[in-house]
Amino acid sequence: MRPYRLIQAPEPLGEIAQRLSNQRAIGVDTETTGLDPFTSRVRLLQLASSEDVFILDLFHLPVGALAPIKRVLEAERPIKVLHHAKFDIKMLRHHFGIEVDPVFDTMLASQLISAGDLNQRQGLADLAERYLGRRLDKTLHQSQWAGPLTPAMLAYAAEDAAILLPLRQRLIEKIKEWQLVRVAKLEFDCVLPTAAMELAGLYLDRDCWQRLIERLEGERHRLEAELKRALASPEHDRDLFGEASINLNSPQQVRQALLRLGIPVANTRELELGSFAERYPVVAQLIRYRHVQKLLSAYGRSLLEHIHPVTGRIHADFRQIGTPTGRFSCSGPNIQQVPNIPEVRACFKAPPGRKLVVADYSQIELCILAEFSHDARMVEAFLGGVDLHRSTASLMFNVPIDSVTKEQRAVAKTLNYGLLYGMGTQALAARIGTTLSEAEALMKRYFSIYQGVARWLRAAADTAVSVGHSRTHWGRVWTFRFDPTDRKQVDTVRRLGKNAPIQGTSADILKRAMRLVYEALRGRDARIVNSIHDELVVEVDRAIADEVAEIVSQRMVAAAQEFIRIVPVTVDVNVAEAWIK
């Protein structure tokens, strides 16, 4: 058991701060009465050095007395070592105005070392056993921290903070071994902006959302009735009362119904249905029905339950390394996946007196592809400031760029993005409504134009298979676990190997942008409230909205330029009353 000092009076805090400030790193942990910063309190703050563990009982210490500790936790040195740092930072920031930074997050470090294995357990006890061979007793994890403190509870709290320092040392060895130093710093720097974003929350206009849901429920009911009448078999698909009946959620029943109507669909996936929608209104209705059903199922009235009773805002949980490529994932609710439909996003508003700055990178993944591939024609298009999709269409269809049609540009856009994700000829044919032979000819034409892209994609796929992993521009690793004798698995790895470096670098760019934007907005009435893959949403006092929009744009461009050097990066910015581009 690690010795500790319990601090319940303010007098020793100055001396403690002085001793801690001389350390290279200190372990930091908290024990709280709950998980919600707006309804819970911080009972203990544990601070560990290589020699000491101090347990501050915050129920007995006035907030003003924490000033010396605040200075240590916000200073450039020592490094603050935490596990799942976002949680503790949110608690300390909300209750005491302390911005813990810079940090070393043992959970994020281990996730990076896990190289894309999202199933690996990343609790503190898991890491202690995995990297140090030590077992932590977590039976007191659910203790009632609002009540009396027992010696066992204090010993548990002390051990959680003390173990962070040897754990950091072992993780540093692994990070260096895997050449993850740069991306680890990127992740650690993003913790504070992410914590602040979650605390800020996103405002949803309750009345606007209720009106939208009522309208969509009515539309779903109407579409369901019309589709059942159109698709049900007159002889067989009837209920007990003789009404048309078909399970619209059954792919088999729906496909058979479409075939009876003479619509030769191979399956009922949207990619397949899309090529029939213009010719057959019933297919367009089916697609719309599914969109409405999905929106109501994923969000619907349940979204209102996520409006916090204290703040009146939605505080989602952003998992920083939420996918193998390093992208965020989001839950409770998943506001990253709110459909980009104006009538839906219009309900996510700026409160009175405020505005939303919506800023997103323009074609960032294609900029990354140009950077990686050094493809002469793609680089030339970006340097010339022309629309890449129009330029691609002009080259593919051999027409002047000013004569490119909307349909030709759409085909070029499908190719530009689809090939990044390993799209094959069958998928291309379905998406643009053409034959397999025509799709194959289009892909050959594309790669004859962008030969540098073709070489890079082929090399990225070959590398993924030969070395068994993929890396981003700053070194993030995704290890592929597959059977090299299984052709299907190899094809999957080749597809992932093409996309992972690009999508992962895009994720890294946005995380770097979050840090730069967060720092630039300090002292201004503006805060990041959402992050969506290539987009940031900032809520701001309307009086400084245009100024903040310029700052956000500049910082996002600066972040991208740390990764992309041979082509320009642009950011599209909109200042609006709601979350609309």
WOSUL-V498208 format. One record per backbone hydrogen bond with DSSP energy under -0.5 kcal/mol. CO is the residue of the C=O (numbers start at 1). NH is the residue of the N-H. E is the energy in kcal/mol with one decimal. If there is no record, write none. Layout:
{{CO & NH & E} {CO & NH & E}}
This chain:
{{5 & 7 & -0.6} {5 & 55 & -3.2} {6 & 8 & -0.6} {7 & 57 & -2.7} {9 & 12 & -0.5} {10 & 13 & -1.6} {11 & 14 & -0.6} {12 & 16 & -2.5} {13 & 17 & -2.6} {14 & 18 & -2.0} {15 & 19 & -2.2} {16 & 20 & -2.4} {17 & 21 & -2.2} {18 & 22 & -0.7} {19 & 22 & -0.6} {20 & 23 & -1.8} {24 & 79 & -2.6} {26 & 81 & -3.2} {27 & 48 & -2.7} {29 & 46 & -2.8} {31 & 43 & -2.2} {31 & 44 & -1.9} {35 & 37 & -0.6} {36 & 39 & -1.2} {36 & 40 & -1.8} {41 & 33 & -2.6} {41 & 43 & -0.7} {43 & 58 & -2.5} {43 & 59 & -0.6} {44 & 31 & -1.9} {45 & 56 & -2.9} {46 & 29 & -1.9} {47 & 54 & -3.1} {48 & 27 & -2.6} {52 & 49 & -3.0} {53 & 5 & -2.4} {54 & 47 & -2.7} {54 & 56 & -0.6} {55 & 7 & -3.5} {55 & 57 & -0.6} {56 & 45 & -1.9} {56 & 58 & -1.1} {57 & 60 & -1.8} {62 & 65 & -1.3} {63 & 66 & -1.7} {64 & 67 & -1.2} {65 & 68 & -0.5} {66 & 70 & -2.9} {67 & 71 & -2.0} {68 & 72 & -1.4} {69 & 73 & -2.5} {70 & 74 & -1.6} {71 & 75 & -0.9} {72 & 75 & -0.5} {73 & 101 & -2.1} {79 & 26 & -2.5} {79 & 81 & -0.6} {80 & 82 & -0.6} {80 & 104 & -2.6} {81 & 28 & -2.8} {82 & 84 & -0.5} {82 & 106 & -2.7} {84 & 87 & -1.2} {84 & 88 & -0.9} {85 & 89 & -2.8} {86 & 90 & -2.2} {87 & 91 & -2.0} {88 & 92 & -2.7} {89 & 93 & -2.6} {90 & 94 & -2.5} {91 & 95 & -2.2} {92 & 96 & -1.7} {92 & 98 & -1.7} {93 & 97 & -1.5} {97 & 99 & -0.5} {98 & 100 & -0.9} {102 & 80 & -2.0} {104 & 82 & -2.2} {104 & 106 & -0.7} {105 & 109 & -2.5} {106 & 110 & -2.1} {107 & 111 & -2.2} {108 & 112 & -2.3} {109 & 113 & -2.0} {110 & 114 & -2.0} {111 & 116 & -0.7} {112 & 115 & -1.3} {114 & 117 & -1.1} {115 & 479 & -2.6} {116 & 118 & -1.3} {117 & 120 & -1.0} {123 & 127 & -2.3} {124 & 128 & -2.5} {125 & 129 & -1.9} {126 & 130 & -2.4} {127 & 131 & -2.9} {127 & 132 & -0.6} {128 & 132 & -1.4} {128 & 133 & -0.5} {128 & 134 & -2.0} {129 & 133 & -0.7} {134 & 136 & -0.6} {136 & 138 & -0.9} {138 & 141 & -1.8} {140 & 143 & -1.8} {143 & 145 & -1.4} {144 & 147 & -1.5} {148 & 150 & -0.5} {150 & 154 & -2.2} {151 & 155 & -2.4} {152 & 156 & -2.2} {153 & 157 & -2.3} {154 & 158 & -2.5} {155 & 159 & -2.3} {156 & 160 & -2.0} {157 & 161 & -1.3} {158 & 162 & -2.6} {159 & 163 & -2.2} {161 & 164 & -0.9} {162 & 165 & -1.0} {162 & 166 & -0.6} {163 & 167 & -1.8} {164 & 168 & -2.3} {165 & 169 & -1.8} {166 & 170 & -1.9} {167 & 171 & -2.4} {168 & 172 & -2.7} {169 & 173 & -1.6} {170 & 174 & -1.8} {171 & 175 & -3.0} {172 & 176 & -2.5} {173 & 177 & -2.2} {174 & 178 & -2.4} {175 & 180 & -3.0} {176 & 179 & -1.0} {180 & 184 & -2.4} {181 & 185 & -2.1} {182 & 186 & -1.8} {183 & 187 & -2.2} {184 & 188 & -2.7} {185 & 189 & -2.6} {186 & 190 & -0.9} {187 & 190 & -0.6} {187 & 191 & -0.6} {188 & 191 & -1.1} {188 & 192 & -0.5} {189 & 193 & -0.6} {190 & 194 & -2.0} {191 & 195 & -2.7} {192 & 196 & -2.6} {193 & 197 & -2.2} {194 & 198 & -2.2} {195 & 199 & -2.2} {196 & 200 & -2.3} {197 & 201 & -2.1} {202 & 314 & -2.9} {203 & 349 & -0.7} {204 & 206 & -0.9} {205 & 209 & -2.3} {206 & 210 & -2.5} {207 & 211 & -2.3} {208 & 212 & -2.1} {209 & 213 & -2.7} {210 & 214 & -2.3} {211 & 215 & -2.0} {212 & 216 & -2.6} {213 & 217 & -2.8} {214 & 218 & -1.8} {215 & 219 & -2.3} {216 & 220 & -2.8} {217 & 221 & -2.1} {218 & 222 & -2.2} {219 & 223 & -2.9} {220 & 224 & -2.6} {221 & 225 & -2.0} {222 & 226 & -2.4} {223 & 227 & -2.9} {224 & 228 & -2.2} {225 & 229 & -1.9} {226 & 230 & -2.1} {227 & 231 & -2.8} {228 & 232 & -2.1} {233 & 237 & -1.2} {236 & 238 & -2.0} {237 & 245 & -2.4} {239 & 242 & -2.0} {243 & 239 & -2.3} {246 & 248 & -1.1} {247 & 250 & -1.8} {249 & 251 & -0.7} {250 & 254 & -2.5} {251 & 255 & -2.4} {252 & 256 & -2.4} {253 & 257 & -2.1} {254 & 258 & -2.4} {255 & 259 & -2.6} {256 & 260 & -2.0} {257 & 261 & -1.2} {258 & 263 & -2.6} {259 & 262 & -1.6} {262 & 264 & -0.8} {263 & 265 & -2.3} {269 & 272 & -0.7} {269 & 273 & -2.6} {270 & 274 & -2.6} {272 & 275 & -0.9} {273 & 276 & -2.1} {273 & 277 & -0.9} {274 & 277 & -0.6} {276 & 280 & -2.0} {279 & 281 & -0.5} {280 & 283 & -1.1} {280 & 284 & -1.5} {281 & 285 & -2.4} {282 & 286 & -2.0} {283 & 287 & -2.4} {284 & 288 & -2.3} {285 & 289 & -2.8} {286 & 290 & -2.2} {287 & 291 & -2.1} {288 & 292 & -2.6} {289 & 293 & -2.8} {290 & 294 & -2.7} {291 & 295 & -2.3} {292 & 296 & -2.5} {293 & 297 & -2.3} {294 & 298 & -2.9} {295 & 299 & -2.3} {295 & 300 & -1.0} {299 & 302 & -0.8} {299 & 303 & -0.9} {300 & 303 & -1.1} {301 & 304 & -1.2} {302 & 305 & -1.0} {303 & 306 & -1.6} {304 & 307 & -1.4} {306 & 308 & -0.6} {306 & 315 & -0.6} {308 & 312 & -2.6} {313 & 308 & -3.1} {313 & 315 & -0.6} {314 & 202 & -2.3} {314 & 316 & -0.7} {316 & 318 & -0.7} {317 & 319 & -0.6} {317 & 331 & -1.9} {318 & 320 & -0.7} {319 & 329 & -1.7} {320 & 322 & -0.8} {323 & 326 & -1.8} {327 & 322 & -2.2} {327 & 323 & -1.0} {329 & 319 & -2.7} {331 & 317 & -3.1} {333 & 335 & -1.6} {334 & 337 & -0.9} {335 & 338 & -0.6} {339 & 341 & -2.4} {341 & 344 & -1.3} {341 & 345 & -2.5} {342 & 346 & -1.9} {344 & 347 & -1.4} {345 & 348 & -1.6} {345 & 579 & -0.9} {347 & 205 & -3.0} {347 & 349 & -1.1} {348 & 579 & -2.3} {351 & 354 & -1.9} {353 & 542 & -2.1} {355 & 540 & -2.6} {356 & 358 & -0.7} {356 & 576 & -2.7} {357 & 359 & -0.7} {357 & 538 & -2.6} {358 & 574 & -2.2} {359 & 536 & -2.9} {360 & 572 & -2.8} {361 & 363 & -0.7} {363 & 367 & -2.0} {364 & 368 & -2.2} {365 & 369 & -2.0} {366 & 370 & -2.4} {367 & 371 & -2.2} {368 & 372 & -2.8} {369 & 373 & -2.8} {370 & 374 & -2.1} {375 & 379 & -2.9} {376 & 380 & -2.3} {377 & 381 & -2.0} {378 & 382 & -2.0} {379 & 383 & -2.8} {380 & 384 & -2.0} {381 & 386 & -1.6} {382 & 385 & -1.1} {387 & 391 & -2.7} {388 & 392 & -2.8} {389 & 393 & -2.4} {390 & 394 & -2.6} {391 & 395 & -2.0} {392 & 396 & -2.6} {393 & 397 & -2.8} {394 & 398 & -0.6} {394 & 399 & -1.4} {400 & 403 & -1.8} {401 & 404 & -1.0} {405 & 409 & -2.3} {406 & 410 & -2.0} {407 & 411 & -1.9} {408 & 412 & -2.2} {409 & 413 & -2.7} {410 & 414 & -2.2} {411 & 415 & -2.0} {412 & 416 & -2.9} {413 & 417 & -2.3} {414 & 418 & -2.5} {415 & 419 & -2.1} {417 & 420 & -0.8} {417 & 421 & -0.8} {418 & 421 & -0.9} {418 & 423 & -2.3} {419 & 422 & -1.2} {424 & 428 & -2.3} {425 & 429 & -2.7} {426 & 430 & -2.0} {427 & 431 & -2.4} {428 & 432 & -2.3} {429 & 433 & -1.0} {429 & 434 & -2.1} {435 & 439 & -2.4} {436 & 440 & -2.6} {437 & 441 & -2.0} {438 & 442 & -2.2} {439 & 443 & -2.2} {440 & 444 & -2.2} {441 & 445 & -2.3} {442 & 446 & -2.5} {443 & 447 & -2.3} {444 & 448 & -1.5} {445 & 449 & -1.4} {446 & 450 & -2.8} {449 & 451 & -1.0} {450 & 454 & -2.1} {451 & 455 & -2.3} {452 & 456 & -2.3} {453 & 457 & -2.8} {454 & 458 & -2.1} {455 & 459 & -2.5} {456 & 460 & -2.9} {457 & 461 & -2.2} {458 & 462 & -2.5} {459 & 463 & -2.6} {460 & 464 & -2.1} {461 & 465 & -1.6} {462 & 466 & -2.7} {463 & 467 & -2.8} {463 & 468 & -0.6} {464 & 468 & -0.9} {468 & 480 & -2.9} {470 & 478 & -2.4} {472 & 475 & -1.6} {474 & 183 & -0.7} {476 & 472 & -1.6} {478 & 470 & -1.8} {479 & 481 & -0.5} {480 & 482 & -0.8} {482 & 484 & -0.7} {483 & 486 & -2.1} {485 & 487 & -0.8} {486 & 490 & -2.4} {487 & 491 & -2.5} {488 & 492 & -1.9} {489 & 493 & -2.2} {490 & 494 & -2.5} {491 & 495 & -2.1} {492 & 496 & -2.6} {493 & 497 & -2.8} {494 & 498 & -1.2} {495 & 499 & -1.5} {496 & 500 & -3.2} {497 & 501 & -0.5} {499 & 502 & -0.6} {499 & 503 & -3.0} {500 & 504 & -2.5} {501 & 505 & -1.5} {502 & 506 & -2.3} {503 & 507 & -2.1} {504 & 508 & -2.3} {505 & 509 & -2.4} {506 & 510 & -2.0} {507 & 511 & -2.0} {508 & 512 & -2.3} {509 & 513 & -2.5} {510 & 514 & -2.4} {511 & 515 & -1.7} {512 & 516 & -2.2} {513 & 517 & -3.0} {514 & 518 & -2.5} {515 & 519 & -2.4} {516 & 520 & -2.1} {517 & 521 & -1.8} {519 & 522 & -1.0} {521 & 524 & -2.3} {524 & 526 & -2.3} {525 & 541 & -2.0} {527 & 539 & -2.7} {530 & 537 & -2.4} {532 & 534 & -3.1} {534 & 361 & -2.6} {535 & 532 & -2.7} {536 & 359 & -2.7} {537 & 529 & -3.2} {537 & 530 & -1.3} {538 & 357 & -3.4} {539 & 527 & -2.4} {540 & 355 & -2.8} {541 & 544 & -1.9} {542 & 545 & -1.0} {544 & 548 & -2.6} {545 & 549 & -2.4} {546 & 550 & -1.8} {547 & 551 & -1.9} {548 & 552 & -3.0} {549 & 553 & -2.2} {550 & 554 & -2.5} {551 & 555 & -2.7} {552 & 556 & -2.4} {553 & 557 & -2.3} {554 & 558 & -2.5} {555 & 559 & -2.2} {556 & 560 & -2.1} {557 & 561 & -2.2} {558 & 562 & -0.7} {559 & 562 & -1.1} {560 & 563 & -1.8} {560 & 564 & -2.8} {563 & 565 & -0.5} {570 & 362 & -2.5} {571 & 573 & -0.5} {572 & 360 & -2.4} {574 & 358 & -3.1} {574 & 576 & -0.6} {576 & 356 & -3.0} {577 & 350 & -2.8} {578 & 580 & -2.4}}
